Amino acid sequence: MRAEGRFSEAGELVCPAGTPAALRTAVDAGADSVYCGFRNATNARNFPGLNFSPEELEASVAYAHQRGAKILLALNTYPPAGKVDLWRDAAAIAARVGVDACIVADMGVAQHIATNHPGLRLHLSVQAAASSPEAIRYYCQNFGVKRVVLPRILTIPEIRAIKQEIPCEIETFIFGNHGLMVEGRCSLTNWMTGESTNMDGVCSPAAKVTYEEDADGALRSCLGGVTIDSFAPGETAGYPTICKGRYTAPHRPEGYYAFEEPVSLNLSRLLPDLMEAGVHAFKIEGRQRSKSYVRKVVGSFREAVDAIRAGATPDLADLVALTEGQKETQGAFKTKKWR
């Protein structure tokens, strides 16, 4: 069951919320903690139509706390030089409305919160890319970090070894976006659009996204006027993200995934092993997802974690249907012309 207002019980379920309605859905579906962000560059999902105003965050904190859940505020981007007030103001609001922790990446933001809001718990974002015991200990010793969100690329033996050498909790991604790049440090989007994931809080900004239909019915998804992917008639078109686009090369004229395939992360079957390795909290990615998605995924993981705690075998079949890339089609390569 959920820990009432505490960061203590192993198997904590950390769930996404891009809107107040999604937050309420996640709490009602059994989330132990819900993470969210403000409608500005302080968080790495700064998309139109998403995120919270200060007033919405305050109401959401009250809603969650009344039901025994916690709120984590993502302040996980990097302030540009000389423009730190936005992050400082966000931290002050977080302390005032009673969020349970801030998820930070930038050392300056961490230092500011540790100095000016010492009662505000700090979690180290995956954006900080801290994957060694030495790096993690540095953040713990200098800023009082209580939890580290590890990069997705680490194996269970590596996680187990790290856990033995650090003085804080471990959180790992368990479901959602399968990002294998150095977390958040993407120069590709910045080069293409002039906006940075780390400083502007947006990867593939919506204002730069277009969809164009060819004469044969194929649909091209474009970013900044450049085709990122192309889809056959009837094929589901994805959002144009550079690292998950399909490209041609002289040796691959048919088109291929040059960086990584758009396949979702689904480590649900490794839950028992991850818990045994010392992982304290499991993070579901998806602040851009619908309420129905949040309800289904959170509910399924709630049942799975509770079953494992009770010594039973969890039923994870429903999660496969929500995992992207299970039946990735290559049909578009044969039906369209690359531009």
C-alpha positions as a LaTeX table, in Angstrom:
\begin{tabular}{lrrr}
\hline
Residue & $x$ (\AA) & $y$ (\AA) & $z$ (\AA) \\
\hline
Met1 & 0.00 & 0.00 & 0.00 \\
Arg2 & 1.06 & 3.63 & $-0.38$ \\
Ala3 & 3.24 & 5.17 & 2.29 \\
Glu4 & 1.33 & 8.01 & 3.93 \\
Gly5 & 3.36 & 11.12 & 3.18 \\
Arg6 & 6.72 & 9.35 & 3.62 \\
Phe7 & 9.75 & 8.53 & 1.46 \\
Ser8 & 10.53 & 5.17 & 2.99 \\
Glu9 & 8.91 & 2.13 & 1.45 \\
Ala10 & 10.77 & 0.24 & $-1.28$ \\
Gly11 & 8.79 & $-0.13$ & $-4.49$ \\
Glu12 & 7.53 & 3.45 & $-4.56$ \\
Leu13 & 5.60 & 4.11 & $-7.77$ \\
Val14 & 6.50 & 7.49 & $-9.32$ \\
Cys15 & 4.01 & 8.50 & $-11.99$ \\
Pro16 & 3.71 & 11.29 & $-14.60$ \\
Ala17 & 1.23 & 14.14 & $-14.81$ \\
Gly18 & 1.21 & 16.73 & $-17.57$ \\
Thr19 & $-2.01$ & 18.37 & $-16.35$ \\
Pro20 & $-3.94$ & 18.68 & $-13.07$ \\
Ala21 & $-6.51$ & 16.21 & $-14.40$ \\
Ala22 & $-3.79$ & 13.67 & $-15.18$ \\
Leu23 & $-2.35$ & 14.20 & $-11.70$ \\
Arg24 & $-5.68$ & 13.41 & $-10.07$ \\
Thr25 & $-5.98$ & 10.37 & $-12.31$ \\
Ala26 & $-2.54$ & 9.11 & $-11.30$ \\
Val27 & $-3.26$ & 9.58 & $-7.60$ \\
Asp28 & $-6.62$ & 7.83 & $-7.87$ \\
Ala29 & $-5.03$ & 4.95 & $-9.82$ \\
Gly30 & $-2.57$ & 4.27 & $-6.99$ \\
Ala31 & 0.53 & 6.41 & $-7.53$ \\
Asp32 & 2.74 & 6.82 & $-4.47$ \\
Ser33 & 4.29 & 9.96 & $-5.98$ \\
Val34 & 3.41 & 12.12 & $-8.98$ \\
Tyr35 & 5.92 & 14.34 & $-10.78$ \\
Cys36 & 4.98 & 17.44 & $-12.71$ \\
Gly37 & 6.35 & 20.83 & $-13.80$ \\
Phe38 & 5.52 & 24.49 & $-14.31$ \\
Arg39 & 4.50 & 26.03 & $-17.65$ \\
Asn40 & 7.96 & 27.39 & $-18.37$ \\
Ala41 & 11.56 & 26.42 & $-19.14$ \\
Thr42 & 12.24 & 25.09 & $-15.64$ \\
Asn43 & 11.15 & 21.60 & $-16.66$ \\
Ala44 & 12.15 & 19.34 & $-19.54$ \\
Arg45 & 8.62 & 18.88 & $-20.89$ \\
Asn46 & 7.85 & 22.50 & $-21.66$ \\
Phe47 & 5.20 & 21.89 & $-24.33$ \\
Pro48 & 2.10 & 23.98 & $-25.10$ \\
Gly49 & $-0.97$ & 22.71 & $-23.30$ \\
Leu50 & 0.99 & 20.89 & $-20.61$ \\
Asn51 & 2.12 & 21.60 & $-17.06$ \\
Phe52 & 0.89 & 23.62 & $-14.10$ \\
Ser53 & 0.34 & 27.16 & $-12.88$ \\
Pro54 & 1.35 & 27.89 & $-9.27$ \\
Glu55 & $-2.30$ & 27.85 & $-8.27$ \\
Glu56 & $-2.89$ & 24.49 & $-9.96$ \\
Leu57 & 0.17 & 23.04 & $-8.28$ \\
Glu58 & $-1.00$ & 24.20 & $-4.86$ \\
Ala59 & $-4.43$ & 22.61 & $-5.38$ \\
Ser60 & $-2.82$ & 19.42 & $-6.69$ \\
Val61 & $-0.53$ & 19.16 & $-3.66$ \\
Ala62 & $-3.57$ & 19.37 & $-1.40$ \\
Tyr63 & $-5.42$ & 16.74 & $-3.44$ \\
Ala64 & $-2.48$ & 14.32 & $-3.35$ \\
His65 & $-1.68$ & 14.80 & 0.32 \\
Gln66 & $-5.29$ & 14.19 & 1.31 \\
Arg67 & $-4.97$ & 10.77 & $-0.38$ \\
Gly68 & $-1.54$ & 9.83 & 0.95 \\
Ala69 & 0.42 & 10.58 & $-2.23$ \\
Lys70 & 3.40 & 12.89 & $-2.74$ \\
Ile71 & 4.15 & 15.56 & $-5.33$ \\
Leu72 & 7.59 & 15.91 & $-6.95$ \\
Leu73 & 8.29 & 19.09 & $-8.91$ \\
Ala74 & 10.61 & 18.81 & $-11.90$ \\
Leu75 & 13.08 & 21.72 & $-11.96$ \\
Asn76 & 15.33 & 19.62 & $-14.13$ \\
Thr77 & 16.66 & 22.02 & $-16.75$ \\
Tyr78 & 19.71 & 24.30 & $-16.75$ \\
Pro79 & 19.34 & 28.07 & $-16.34$ \\
Pro80 & 21.14 & 30.10 & $-19.02$ \\
Ala81 & 23.90 & 32.35 & $-17.73$ \\
Gly82 & 22.48 & 35.35 & $-15.88$ \\
Lys83 & 18.88 & 34.13 & $-16.11$ \\
Val84 & 18.32 & 32.26 & $-12.89$ \\
Asp85 & 15.28 & 34.09 & $-11.46$ \\
Leu86 & 12.78 & 31.73 & $-13.10$ \\
Trp87 & 14.30 & 28.73 & $-11.31$ \\
Arg88 & 14.64 & 30.58 & $-8.00$ \\
Asp89 & 11.01 & 31.69 & $-8.15$ \\
Ala90 & 9.92 & 28.13 & $-8.95$ \\
Ala91 & 11.80 & 26.80 & $-5.93$ \\
Ala92 & 10.17 & 29.40 & $-3.68$ \\
Ile93 & 6.72 & 28.41 & $-4.92$ \\
Ala94 & 7.54 & 24.73 & $-4.38$ \\
Ala95 & 8.52 & 25.41 & $-0.77$ \\
Arg96 & 5.45 & 27.57 & $-0.17$ \\
Val97 & 2.85 & 25.11 & $-1.51$ \\
Gly98 & 4.43 & 22.11 & 0.19 \\
Val99 & 5.74 & 19.89 & $-2.58$ \\
Asp100 & 7.50 & 16.84 & $-1.22$ \\
Ala101 & 10.67 & 17.09 & $-3.33$ \\
Cys102 & 12.23 & 18.96 & $-6.24$ \\
Ile103 & 13.91 & 17.04 & $-9.03$ \\
Val104 & 17.01 & 19.02 & $-10.02$ \\
Ala105 & 19.90 & 18.68 & $-12.45$ \\
Asp106 & 21.82 & 21.95 & $-12.33$ \\
Met107 & 24.31 & 22.38 & $-9.48$ \\
Gly108 & 23.40 & 26.03 & $-9.07$ \\
Val109 & 19.72 & 25.20 & $-8.68$ \\
Ala110 & 20.59 & 22.47 & $-6.19$ \\
Gln111 & 22.81 & 24.86 & $-4.21$ \\
His112 & 20.14 & 27.55 & $-4.17$ \\
Ile113 & 17.49 & 25.20 & $-2.82$ \\
Ala114 & 19.81 & 23.62 & $-0.27$ \\
Thr115 & 20.80 & 27.06 & 1.03 \\
Asn116 & 17.49 & 28.94 & 0.87 \\
His117 & 14.96 & 26.13 & 1.31 \\
Pro118 & 16.77 & 23.55 & 3.47 \\
Gly119 & 13.52 & 21.79 & 4.34 \\
Leu120 & 12.83 & 21.02 & 0.67 \\
Arg121 & 13.94 & 17.52 & $-0.26$ \\
Leu122 & 16.16 & 17.17 & $-3.37$ \\
His123 & 16.14 & 14.38 & $-5.94$ \\
Leu124 & 18.83 & 14.31 & $-8.63$ \\
Ser125 & 17.33 & 14.23 & $-12.12$ \\
Val126 & 18.42 & 11.80 & $-14.79$ \\
Gln127 & 19.29 & 15.00 & $-16.71$ \\
Ala128 & 22.36 & 15.27 & $-14.49$ \\
Ala129 & 23.60 & 11.98 & $-15.99$ \\
Ala130 & 25.17 & 10.87 & $-12.71$ \\
Ser131 & 25.95 & 7.20 & $-13.22$ \\
Ser132 & 28.98 & 6.57 & $-11.01$ \\
Pro133 & 29.16 & 6.31 & $-7.21$ \\
Glu134 & 31.66 & 9.16 & $-7.13$ \\
Ala135 & 29.36 & 11.54 & $-9.02$ \\
Ile136 & 26.32 & 10.59 & $-6.96$ \\
Arg137 & 28.19 & 10.97 & $-3.68$ \\
Tyr138 & 29.30 & 14.45 & $-4.77$ \\
Tyr139 & 25.69 & 15.60 & $-5.10$ \\
Cys140 & 24.71 & 13.96 & $-1.81$ \\
Gln141 & 27.59 & 15.47 & 0.16 \\
Asn142 & 27.42 & 18.97 & $-1.30$ \\
Phe143 & 23.69 & 19.53 & $-1.80$ \\
Gly144 & 22.00 & 17.00 & 0.46 \\
Val145 & 20.46 & 14.99 & $-2.39$ \\
Lys146 & 18.29 & 12.17 & $-1.03$ \\
Arg147 & 17.60 & 10.27 & $-4.26$ \\
Val148 & 19.23 & 9.79 & $-7.66$ \\
Val149 & 17.34 & 8.96 & $-10.85$ \\
Leu150 & 19.72 & 6.69 & $-12.74$ \\
Pro151 & 20.20 & 6.74 & $-16.54$ \\
Arg152 & 18.28 & 4.08 & $-18.42$ \\
Ile153 & 21.42 & 2.41 & $-19.79$ \\
Leu154 & 22.57 & 0.76 & $-16.55$ \\
Thr155 & 22.25 & $-2.99$ & $-15.99$ \\
Ile156 & 20.92 & $-4.62$ & $-12.82$ \\
Pro157 & 24.41 & $-5.73$ & $-11.67$ \\
Glu158 & 25.65 & $-2.16$ & $-12.19$ \\
Ile159 & 22.71 & $-0.76$ & $-10.21$ \\
Arg160 & 23.33 & $-3.25$ & $-7.41$ \\
Ala161 & 26.99 & $-2.24$ & $-7.23$ \\
Ile162 & 26.18 & 1.48 & $-7.21$ \\
Lys163 & 23.62 & 1.02 & $-4.44$ \\
Gln164 & 26.30 & $-0.44$ & $-2.17$ \\
Glu165 & 28.46 & 2.68 & $-2.53$ \\
Ile166 & 26.04 & 5.59 & $-2.24$ \\
Pro167 & 24.20 & 7.16 & 0.72 \\
Cys168 & 20.90 & 7.86 & $-1.04$ \\
Glu169 & 17.87 & 6.19 & $-2.59$ \\
Ile170 & 17.81 & 4.97 & $-6.19$ \\
Glu171 & 15.03 & 5.63 & $-8.67$ \\
Thr172 & 14.95 & 3.99 & $-12.11$ \\
Phe173 & 12.72 & 4.32 & $-15.15$ \\
Ile174 & 10.48 & 1.30 & $-15.56$ \\
Phe175 & 8.11 & 2.20 & $-18.42$ \\
Gly176 & 7.79 & 4.75 & $-21.22$ \\
Asn177 & 10.26 & 6.57 & $-23.45$ \\
His178 & 13.35 & 4.49 & $-24.20$ \\
Gly179 & 15.97 & 7.25 & $-24.29$ \\
Leu180 & 19.47 & 5.87 & $-24.78$ \\
Met181 & 21.18 & 9.14 & $-25.61$ \\
Val182 & 23.10 & 10.94 & $-22.85$ \\
Glu183 & 20.01 & 12.05 & $-20.97$ \\
Gly184 & 18.81 & 15.45 & $-22.10$ \\
Arg185 & 22.16 & 16.42 & $-23.62$ \\
Cys186 & 20.81 & 16.42 & $-27.16$ \\
Ser187 & 22.56 & 18.82 & $-29.53$ \\
Leu188 & 20.56 & 17.56 & $-32.51$ \\
Thr189 & 17.33 & 19.37 & $-31.61$ \\
Asn190 & 19.22 & 22.53 & $-30.71$ \\
Trp191 & 21.00 & 22.45 & $-34.06$ \\
Met192 & 17.74 & 21.86 & $-35.95$ \\
Thr193 & 15.40 & 24.26 & $-34.14$ \\
Gly194 & 17.53 & 26.63 & $-32.06$ \\
Glu195 & 15.87 & 25.42 & $-28.86$ \\
Ser196 & 17.54 & 23.30 & $-26.22$ \\
Thr197 & 16.11 & 20.41 & $-24.24$ \\
Asn198 & 18.29 & 21.30 & $-21.28$ \\
Met199 & 17.71 & 25.06 & $-21.21$ \\
Asp200 & 14.39 & 25.64 & $-22.99$ \\
Gly201 & 12.82 & 22.44 & $-21.71$ \\
Val202 & 11.61 & 21.15 & $-25.05$ \\
Cys203 & 12.69 & 18.48 & $-27.51$ \\
Ser204 & 11.21 & 18.93 & $-30.99$ \\
Pro205 & 9.16 & 22.07 & $-30.19$ \\
Ala206 & 5.61 & 21.91 & $-31.55$ \\
Ala207 & 5.97 & 25.22 & $-33.41$ \\
Lys208 & 8.63 & 23.58 & $-35.60$ \\
Val209 & 6.61 & 20.42 & $-36.34$ \\
Thr210 & 4.65 & 19.89 & $-39.56$ \\
Tyr211 & 3.07 & 16.90 & $-41.31$ \\
Glu212 & 3.02 & 16.81 & $-45.11$ \\
Glu213 & 1.17 & 14.35 & $-47.32$ \\
Asp214 & 2.71 & 13.14 & $-50.57$ \\
Ala215 & 0.78 & 12.47 & $-53.77$ \\
Asp216 & 0.79 & 8.72 & $-53.07$ \\
Gly217 & $-0.76$ & 9.22 & $-49.64$ \\
Ala218 & 2.42 & 8.74 & $-47.63$ \\
Leu219 & 2.73 & 11.13 & $-44.69$ \\
Arg220 & 5.98 & 12.85 & $-43.78$ \\
Ser221 & 6.68 & 14.19 & $-40.29$ \\
Cys222 & 9.00 & 17.18 & $-40.40$ \\
Leu223 & 10.95 & 19.26 & $-37.90$ \\
Gly224 & 12.19 & 22.67 & $-38.92$ \\
Gly225 & 11.37 & 21.89 & $-42.55$ \\
Val226 & 13.41 & 18.67 & $-42.60$ \\
Thr227 & 11.79 & 15.25 & $-43.01$ \\
Ile228 & 12.41 & 13.14 & $-39.92$ \\
Asp229 & 10.26 & 10.16 & $-40.88$ \\
Ser230 & 7.81 & 9.02 & $-43.52$ \\
Phe231 & 4.84 & 6.72 & $-43.12$ \\
Ala232 & 2.92 & 4.59 & $-45.59$ \\
Pro233 & $-0.80$ & 5.23 & $-46.13$ \\
Gly234 & $-2.62$ & 3.88 & $-43.10$ \\
Glu235 & 0.52 & 3.63 & $-40.97$ \\
Thr236 & 0.41 & 5.48 & $-37.64$ \\
Ala237 & 2.52 & 8.61 & $-37.88$ \\
Gly238 & 4.80 & 9.35 & $-34.96$ \\
Tyr239 & 5.97 & 12.67 & $-33.57$ \\
Pro240 & 9.18 & 13.86 & $-35.29$ \\
Thr241 & 11.99 & 13.32 & $-32.82$ \\
Ile242 & 15.42 & 13.43 & $-34.42$ \\
Cys243 & 16.99 & 10.56 & $-32.49$ \\
Lys244 & 14.05 & 8.29 & $-33.39$ \\
Gly245 & 13.77 & 9.29 & $-37.05$ \\
Arg246 & 14.39 & 7.11 & $-40.09$ \\
Tyr247 & 17.04 & 8.23 & $-42.53$ \\
Thr248 & 18.71 & 7.21 & $-45.76$ \\
Ala249 & 22.40 & 6.84 & $-46.52$ \\
Pro250 & 24.33 & 5.64 & $-49.59$ \\
His251 & 24.63 & 2.19 & $-48.04$ \\
Arg252 & 21.04 & 2.19 & $-46.72$ \\
Pro253 & 18.86 & 3.76 & $-49.45$ \\
Glu254 & 15.77 & 2.00 & $-48.10$ \\
Gly255 & 15.94 & 4.08 & $-44.88$ \\
Tyr256 & 16.84 & 3.00 & $-41.36$ \\
Tyr257 & 16.89 & 4.12 & $-37.73$ \\
Ala258 & 20.27 & 5.81 & $-37.52$ \\
Phe259 & 20.21 & 6.47 & $-33.76$ \\
Glu260 & 17.57 & 4.36 & $-32.01$ \\
Glu261 & 14.25 & 2.72 & $-32.80$ \\
Pro262 & 11.06 & 4.24 & $-31.31$ \\
Val263 & 10.49 & 1.35 & $-28.92$ \\
Ser264 & 9.09 & 1.95 & $-25.45$ \\
Leu265 & 10.89 & 0.90 & $-22.32$ \\
Asn266 & 9.02 & $-1.85$ & $-20.47$ \\
Leu267 & 10.95 & $-3.37$ & $-17.58$ \\
Ser268 & 7.89 & $-4.66$ & $-15.75$ \\
Arg269 & 9.17 & $-8.24$ & $-15.77$ \\
Leu270 & 12.36 & $-7.09$ & $-14.04$ \\
Leu271 & 10.52 & $-5.48$ & $-11.12$ \\
Pro272 & 11.44 & $-8.21$ & $-8.60$ \\
Asp273 & 15.09 & $-8.17$ & $-9.66$ \\
Leu274 & 15.28 & $-4.38$ & $-9.50$ \\
Met275 & 13.72 & $-4.32$ & $-6.05$ \\
Glu276 & 16.21 & $-6.95$ & $-4.90$ \\
Ala277 & 19.06 & $-4.85$ & $-6.34$ \\
Gly278 & 18.10 & $-1.98$ & $-4.05$ \\
Val279 & 15.98 & 0.24 & $-6.31$ \\
His280 & 13.69 & 2.27 & $-4.07$ \\
Ala281 & 11.38 & 3.88 & $-6.63$ \\
Phe282 & 10.13 & 3.09 & $-10.14$ \\
Lys283 & 9.44 & 5.90 & $-12.57$ \\
Ile284 & 6.85 & 5.82 & $-15.35$ \\
Glu285 & 7.58 & 8.27 & $-18.16$ \\
Gly286 & 4.75 & 10.05 & $-19.99$ \\
Arg287 & 3.79 & 13.59 & $-19.03$ \\
Gln288 & 2.58 & 14.09 & $-22.60$ \\
Arg289 & 0.22 & 11.11 & $-22.36$ \\
Ser290 & $-3.56$ & 11.05 & $-21.95$ \\
Lys291 & $-5.49$ & 10.46 & $-18.75$ \\
Ser292 & $-6.59$ & 7.05 & $-20.01$ \\
Tyr293 & $-2.98$ & 6.03 & $-20.61$ \\
Val294 & $-1.97$ & 7.23 & $-17.14$ \\
Arg295 & $-4.89$ & 5.41 & $-15.54$ \\
Lys296 & $-4.11$ & 2.12 & $-17.27$ \\
Val297 & $-0.34$ & 2.12 & $-16.77$ \\
Val298 & $-0.41$ & 3.35 & $-13.18$ \\
Gly299 & $-3.17$ & 0.90 & $-12.27$ \\
Ser300 & $-1.31$ & $-2.03$ & $-13.82$ \\
Phe301 & 1.94 & $-1.18$ & $-12.02$ \\
Arg302 & 0.10 & $-0.61$ & $-8.75$ \\
Glu303 & $-1.25$ & $-4.16$ & $-8.95$ \\
Ala304 & 2.16 & $-5.52$ & $-9.98$ \\
Val305 & 4.11 & $-3.87$ & $-7.14$ \\
Asp306 & 1.51 & $-4.92$ & $-4.57$ \\
Ala307 & 1.56 & $-8.50$ & $-5.88$ \\
Ile308 & 5.35 & $-8.68$ & $-5.60$ \\
Arg309 & 5.25 & $-7.33$ & $-2.06$ \\
Ala310 & 2.70 & $-10.02$ & $-1.21$ \\
Gly311 & 4.91 & $-12.74$ & $-2.69$ \\
Ala312 & 2.64 & $-13.33$ & $-5.68$ \\
Thr313 & 3.35 & $-13.31$ & $-9.42$ \\
Pro314 & 2.08 & $-10.09$ & $-11.04$ \\
Asp315 & $-0.06$ & $-10.10$ & $-14.19$ \\
Leu316 & 1.74 & $-7.85$ & $-16.67$ \\
Ala317 & $-0.03$ & $-8.78$ & $-19.91$ \\
Asp318 & $-1.99$ & $-5.52$ & $-20.17$ \\
Leu319 & 1.19 & $-3.45$ & $-20.28$ \\
Val320 & 2.37 & $-5.01$ & $-23.54$ \\
Ala321 & $-0.49$ & $-3.40$ & $-25.44$ \\
Leu322 & 0.65 & 0.02 & $-24.21$ \\
Thr323 & 4.28 & $-0.51$ & $-25.22$ \\
Glu324 & 5.24 & 1.23 & $-28.45$ \\
Gly325 & 7.24 & $-0.58$ & $-31.10$ \\
Gln326 & 5.88 & $-4.09$ & $-30.54$ \\
Lys327 & 4.99 & $-4.48$ & $-34.20$ \\
Glu328 & 7.04 & $-1.81$ & $-35.89$ \\
Thr329 & 6.31 & $-1.83$ & $-39.62$ \\
Gln330 & 8.88 & $-1.07$ & $-42.27$ \\
Gly331 & 6.26 & $-0.64$ & $-45.00$ \\
Ala332 & 6.84 & 3.06 & $-45.41$ \\
Phe333 & 10.35 & 2.45 & $-46.65$ \\
Lys334 & 8.95 & 0.69 & $-49.71$ \\
Thr335 & 6.19 & 3.13 & $-50.55$ \\
Lys336 & 7.61 & 6.63 & $-50.29$ \\
Lys337 & 10.41 & 8.77 & $-51.58$ \\
Trp338 & 12.80 & 10.33 & $-49.12$ \\
Arg339 & 13.48 & 14.04 & $-49.38$ \\
\hline
\end{tabular}
